[in-house]
Amino acid sequence: MTLDRITLASFRNHGSTTLEGAGRLNLLVGENGAGKTNVLEALSLFAPGRGLRRAQLAEIALAEPAERPESSAGFAISARLDPGDGGEPVVLGTGTAPERPGRRLVQVNGAEASAASLAEWLAIGWLTPAMDGLFTDSAGARRRYLDRLAVALFPDHATIAARFERALRERNRLLAEPGTDAAWFLSGEKQLAEAGAALAQRRAALVERLSAALASEPEQPFARPLLTSRPGGPATAEALAETLAASRTRDREAGRTLTGPHRDELAVVMAGKHQPAAACSTGEQKAMLIALTLAHAALASAGRPSVLLLDEVAAHLDPLRREALFERLRAGAAQVWLTGTEPTPFAAITGEAAVWRVAGGTVERVG
């Protein structure tokens, strides 16, 4: 299945853009600032969450509403998910509307749906230059990364994560109120423990499956990362609930909950060198990120239609790694969208890819 007939209305610098005739490999070429990454961001919003830029909804609508009055209605994105076997296509849509400010609206075949339900139709992954610092970033950034990958394998993961966050906020609120009776904690801690255990178990399963997929690949030309999940609390709901109840005094003093999957950490070591990823060179870190992205794409495409978004991924690869990347993309099942400032680095695939020229928020099919 592939995404096609993609439309962007009042989205970033795209006033009205349509991409039709997409293939399994797709290349967007244009100068910096032309709007290539904006197309990828639009596609990333067909997954639960805030997309590849993690932008607020108010940041996304067209920046020059005075020149294009239609932007006052917010933004809109739609795409047709073609089954490729003669079956009926599914039309996905998302955007904002003035009558419901601050909320992202989602439709499937014209019927209103939740953002979380998008994961049932598509598994979407991406790699952007902003992710280059993942291994040196905070533990929270790596948890968000894990959760995004998990959604592509477990469609209900986003719902569970949201349930956990709500329960965590409620417990932290109770901790901040002096003299709160223990009975008020019991129900909330039960919900927190159930959602937290499910969240942690899915993260651990993701790391296990990623590790197995990475182990089956050669260490070269992309560096192989070794992954270890470090849980922030007990793995079962019963044990987590008991720990939360026993730690109320300590948590009151800290002003927050100190045990649970919101304290999980992902440890990454480069195989062969046995060196923490954070201490590796920037080139080695990039190579490990690519290896992780490709391994995850292979897992995600095994169960559902999948899309892989690669922003400027070929720019800093040597010819050997670039050819290895293209070979892996050809062999995979995911629909792939790549961006670049010029077509030369993509010469090996331009003959088989759908190619678009992007300029000033407009897109023209050129190949």
For each residue, the residues with C-beta under 8 A, 3 or more apart:
1: 81 82 83 84 305 335
2: 22 23 24 81 82 84 305 335
3: 6 22 43 46 79 80 81 82 122 307 335
4: 19 20 21 22 79 80 82
5: 18 19 20 78 79 80
6: 3 18 19 20 22 39 42 43 77 78 79 80
7: 16 17 18 19 76 77 78 79
8: 11 12 14 16 17 18 38 39 42 75 76 77
9: 14 15 16 17 70 75 76 77 95
10: 14 15 16 61 62 65 68 70 71 73 74 75 76
11: 8 14 17 38 42 60 61 62 75 76 77
12: 8 35 38 41 42 60 62 63 361
13: 35 38 62 63 360 361
14: 8 9 10 11 17 35 38 39 42 62 361 362 363
15: 9 10 62 68 70 71 361
16: 7 8 9 10
17: 7 8 9 11 14 35 39 361 362 363
18: 5 6 7 8 363
19: 4 5 6 7 22 39 356 363 365
20: 4 5 6 365
21: 4 354 365
22: 2 3 4 6 19 26 335 354
23: 2 26 335 352 353 354
24: 2 335 336
25: 329 330 336 338 349 352 353 354
26: 22 23 335 336 337 338 353 354 355 356
27: 337 338 339 340 343 346 349 350 353 354 355 356
28: 36 39 40 337 338 339 340 356 358 363
29: 36 339 340 341 342 343 346 355 356 357 358 366
30: 34 35 36 339 341 357 358 359
31: 34 341 359
32: 341
33:
34: 30 31 358 359 360 361
35: 12 13 14 17 30 38 39 358 359 360 361 362 363
36: 28 29 30 39 40 311 339 340 358
37: 40 41 52 128 311 339
38: 8 11 12 13 14 35 41 42 361
39: 6 8 14 17 19 28 35 36 42 43 337 339 358 363
40: 28 36 37 43 44 52 126 128 309 311 337 339
41: 12 37 38 44 45 51 52 53 55 60
42: 6 8 11 12 14 38 39 45 77
43: 3 6 39 40 46 79 124 307 309 337
44: 40 41 47 51 52 124 126 309
45: 41 42 51 77 94 104
46: 3 43 77 79 92 94 118 121 122 124 307
47: 44 51 118 119 122 124 148 151 152
48: 115 116 118 119 151 158
49: 54 115 148 151 158
50: 53 54 55 56
51: 41 44 45 47 54 55
52: 37 40 41 44 126 128 309 311
53: 41 50 130
54: 49 50 51
55: 41 50 51 59 60
56: 50 59 60
57: 60 61 74 96 102 103 104
58: 61 102
59: 55 56
60: 11 12 41 55 56 57 75 96
61: 10 11 57 58 65 71 74 75 96
62: 10 11 12 13 14 15 65 68 71 75
63: 12 13
64: 67 68 71
65: 10 61 62 68 69 71 72
66: 69
67: 64
68: 10 15 62 64 65 71
69: 65 66 72
70: 9 10 15 73
71: 10 15 61 62 64 65 68 74 75
72: 65 69 98
73: 10 70 76 97 98
74: 10 57 61 71 95 96 97 98
75: 8 9 10 11 60 61 62 71 95 96
76: 7 8 9 10 11 73 93 94 95
77: 6 7 8 9 11 42 45 46 93 94 95
78: 5 6 7 91 92 93 94
79: 3 4 5 6 7 43 46 91 92 93
80: 3 4 5 6 89 90 91 92
81: 1 2 3 89 90 91 92 121 122 305
82: 1 2 3 4 89
83: 1 86 87 88 89 90
84: 1 2
85:
86: 83
87: 83
88: 83
89: 80 81 82 83
90: 80 81 83 108 109 121
91: 78 79 80 81 107 108 109 110
92: 46 78 79 80 81 106 107 108 118 121 122
93: 76 77 78 79 106 107 108 110
94: 45 46 76 77 78 104 105 106 107 115 118
95: 9 74 75 76 77 104 105
96: 57 60 61 74 75 100 101 103 104 105
97: 73 74 100 105
98: 72 73 74 101
99:
100: 96 97 103 105
101: 96 98
102: 57 58
103: 57 96 100
104: 45 57 94 95 96 115
105: 94 95 96 97 100 112
106: 92 93 94 112 113 114 115 117 118
107: 91 92 93 94 110 111 112 113
108: 90 91 92 93 111 113 117 121
109: 90 91
110: 91 93 107
111: 107 108
112: 105 106 107
113: 106 107 108 117 118
114: 106 117
115: 48 49 94 104 106 118 158
116: 48 119 155 156 158 159 162
117: 106 108 113 114 120 121
118: 46 47 48 92 94 106 113 115 121 122
119: 47 48 116 122 123 151 152 155 156 157 158
120: 117 155 304
121: 46 81 90 92 108 117 118 304 305
122: 3 46 47 81 92 118 119 304 305 306 307
123: 119 151 152 153 300 301 303 304 305 306 307
124: 43 44 46 47 152 306 307 308 309
125: 148 149 152 293 296 297 300 306 307 308 309 334
126: 40 44 52 293 308 309 310 311
127: 131 289 290 293 309 310 311 313
128: 37 40 52 131 309 311 312
129: 132 311 312
130: 53 133
131: 127 128 134 145 289
132: 129 282 285 286 289
133: 130 136 137
134: 131 137 141 142 145 285 289
135: 142 268 276 277 278 280 285 288
136: 133 278 285
137: 133 134 141 142
138: 141 142
139: 142 143 263 264 265 266
140: 143 144
141: 134 137 138 144 145
142: 134 135 137 138 139 145 146 265 266
143: 139 140 146 147 203 261 262 264 265 266
144: 140 141 147 148
145: 131 134 141 142 148 149 266
146: 142 143 149 150 203 206 207 264 266
147: 143 144 150 151 157 158 161 199 203
148: 47 49 125 144 145 151 152
149: 125 145 146 152 153 206 210 296
150: 146 147 153 154 157 202 203 206
151: 47 48 49 119 123 147 148 154 155 157 158
152: 47 119 123 124 125 148 149 296 299 300 306
153: 123 149 150 157 202 205 206 209 299 300 303
154: 150 151 157 202 205 206
155: 116 119 120 151 158 304
156: 116 119 159 160
157: 119 147 150 151 153 154 160 161 199 202
158: 48 49 115 116 119 147 151 155 161 162
159: 116 156 162 163
160: 156 157 163 164 195 198 199 202
161: 147 157 158 164 165 199
162: 116 158 159 165 166
163: 159 160 166 167 191 195
164: 160 161 167 168 192 195 196 199 260 261 262
165: 161 162 168 169
166: 162 163 169 170
167: 163 164 170 171 188 191 192 195 196
168: 164 165 171 172 192 196 257 260 262
169: 165 166 172 173
170: 166 167 173 174 188 192
171: 167 168 174 175 185 188 189 192 244 257
172: 168 169 175 176 255 256 257
173: 169 170 176 177
174: 170 171 177 180 184 185 188
175: 171 172 180 248 251 252 255 256 257
176: 172 173 255
177: 173 174 180
178:
179:
180: 174 175 177 184 185
181: 184
182: 185 186 248
183: 186
184: 174 180 181 187 188
185: 171 174 180 182 188 189 244 245 248
186: 182 183 189 190 245
187: 184 190 191
188: 167 170 171 174 184 185 191 192
189: 171 185 186 192 193 241 244 245
190: 186 187 193 194 237 241
191: 163 167 187 188 194 195
192: 164 167 168 170 171 188 189 195 196 240 241 244 257 260
193: 189 190 196 197 237 238 240 241 244
194: 190 191 197 198 237
195: 160 163 164 167 191 192 198 199
196: 164 167 168 192 193 199 200 233 237 240 260 261 262
197: 193 194 200 201 234 235 236 237 240
198: 160 194 195 201 202 237
199: 147 157 160 161 164 195 196 202 203 261
200: 196 197 203 204 231 232 233 235 261 264
201: 197 198 204 205 235
202: 150 153 154 157 160 198 199 205 206
203: 143 146 147 150 199 200 206 207 229 261 264
204: 200 201 207 208 229 231 235
205: 153 154 201 202 208 209
206: 146 149 150 153 154 202 203 209 210
207: 146 203 204 210 211 227 228 229 266
208: 204 205 211 212
209: 153 205 206 212 213 299
210: 149 206 207 213 214 227 292 295 296 299
211: 207 208 214 215 226 227
212: 208 209 215 216
213: 209 210 216 217 295 296 298 299
214: 210 211 217 224 225 226 227 291 292 295
215: 211 212 224
216: 212 213
217: 213 214 222 224 291 294 295
218: 224
219: 223 224 271 272
220: 223
221: 287 320 321 324
222: 217 287 288 290 291 294 321 324
223: 219 220 270 271 272 280 284 287 288 291
224: 214 215 217 218 219 270 271 272 288 291
225: 214 268 269 270 271 277 288 291 292
226: 211 214 268 269 270 271
227: 207 210 211 214 266 267 268
228: 207 266 267 268 269
229: 203 204 207 264 265 266 267
230: 264 265 266 267
231: 200 204 234 235 261 264
232: 200 259 260 261 262 263 264 265
233: 196 200 240 243 259 260 261 263
234: 197 231 239 240 242 243 259
235: 197 200 201 204 231 239 240
236: 197 239 240
237: 190 193 194 196 197 198 240 241
238: 193 241 242
239: 234 235 236 242 243
240: 192 193 196 197 233 234 235 236 237 243 244 259 260
241: 189 190 192 193 237 238 244 245
242: 234 238 239 245 246
243: 233 234 239 240 246 247 259
244: 171 185 189 192 193 240 241 247 248 251 257 259 260
245: 185 186 189 241 242 248
246: 242 243
247: 243 244 250 251 258 259
248: 175 182 185 244 245 251 252
249: 252 253
250: 247 253 254 258
251: 175 244 247 248 254 255 256 257 258 259
252: 175 248 249 255
253: 249 250
254: 250 251 258
255: 172 175 176 251 252
256: 172 175 251
257: 168 171 172 175 192 244 251 260 262
258: 247 250 251 254 263
259: 232 233 234 240 243 244 247 251 263
260: 164 168 192 196 232 233 240 244 257 263
261: 143 164 196 199 200 203 231 232 233 264
262: 143 164 168 196 232 257
263: 139 232 233 258 259 260
264: 139 143 146 200 203 229 230 231 232 261
265: 139 142 143 229 230 232
266: 139 142 143 145 146 207 227 228 229 230
267: 227 228 229 230 276
268: 135 225 226 227 228 276 277 278 288
269: 225 226 228 274 275 276 277
270: 223 224 225 226 273 274 275 276 277 280 284 288
271: 219 223 224 225 226 274
272: 219 223 224
273: 270 280 284
274: 269 270 271
275: 269 270 279 280
276: 135 267 268 269 270 279 280
277: 135 225 268 269 270 280 284 285 288
278: 135 136 268
279: 275 276
280: 135 223 270 273 275 276 277 284 285 288
281: 284 285
282: 132 285 286
283: 286 287 316
284: 223 270 273 277 280 281 287 288
285: 132 134 135 136 277 280 281 282 288 289
286: 132 282 283 289 290 316
287: 221 222 223 283 284 290 291 321
288: 135 222 223 224 225 268 270 277 280 284 285 291 292
289: 127 131 132 134 285 286 292 293
290: 127 222 286 287 293 294 313 321 325
291: 214 217 222 223 224 225 287 288 294 295
292: 210 214 225 288 289 295 296
293: 125 126 127 289 290 296 297 308 310
294: 217 222 290 291 297 298 325 328 332
295: 210 213 214 217 291 292 298 299
296: 125 149 152 210 213 292 293 299 300
297: 125 293 294 300 301 306 308 332 334
298: 213 294 295 301 302 332 333
299: 152 153 209 210 213 295 296 302
300: 123 125 152 153 296 297 303 304 306 334
301: 123 297 298 304 305 306 332 333 334
302: 298 299 333
303: 123 153 300
304: 120 121 122 123 155 300 301
305: 1 2 81 121 122 123 301 335
306: 122 123 124 125 152 297 300 301 333 334 335
307: 3 43 46 122 123 124 125 334 335 336 337
308: 124 125 126 293 297 329 332 334 335 336 337
309: 40 43 44 52 124 125 126 127 128 337
310: 126 127 293 313 314 336 337 338 339
311: 36 37 40 52 126 127 128 129 338 339
312: 128 129 315 339 340 341
313: 127 290 310 317 325 338
314: 310 317 322 325 338 340 345 346
315: 312 340 341 345
316: 283 286
317: 313 314 321 322 325 345
318: 321 322
319: 322 323
320: 221 323 324
321: 221 222 287 290 317 318 324 325
322: 314 317 318 319 325 326 345 348
323: 319 320 326 327 348
324: 221 222 320 321 327 328
325: 290 294 313 314 317 321 322 328 329
326: 322 323 329 330 346 348 349
327: 323 324 330 331
328: 294 324 325 331 332
329: 25 308 325 326 332 334 336 349
330: 25 326 327 349 352
331: 327 328
332: 294 297 298 301 308 328 329 336
333: 298 301 302 306
334: 125 297 300 301 306 307 308 329
335: 1 2 3 22 23 24 26 305 306 307 308
336: 24 25 26 307 308 310 329 332
337: 26 27 28 39 40 43 307 308 309 310
338: 25 26 27 28 310 311 313 314 346 353
339: 27 28 29 30 36 37 39 40 310 311 312
340: 27 28 29 36 312 314 315 343 345 346
341: 29 30 31 32 312 315
342: 29 345
343: 27 29 340 346 347 350 355
344: 347
345: 314 315 317 322 340 342
346: 27 29 314 326 338 340 343 349 350 353
347: 343 344 350
348: 322 323 326
349: 25 27 326 329 330 346 352 353
350: 27 343 346 347 353 355 367
351:
352: 23 25 330 349
353: 23 25 26 27 338 346 349 350 367
354: 21 22 23 25 26 27 365 367
355: 26 27 29 343 350 365 366 367
356: 19 26 27 28 29 363 364 365 366
357: 29 30 363 364 366
358: 28 29 30 34 35 36 39 362 363
359: 30 31 34 35 362 364
360: 13 34 35
361: 12 13 14 15 17 34 35 38
362: 14 17 35 358 359
363: 14 17 18 19 28 35 39 356 357 358
364: 356 357 359
365: 19 20 21 354 355 356
366: 29 355 356 357
367: 350 353 354 355
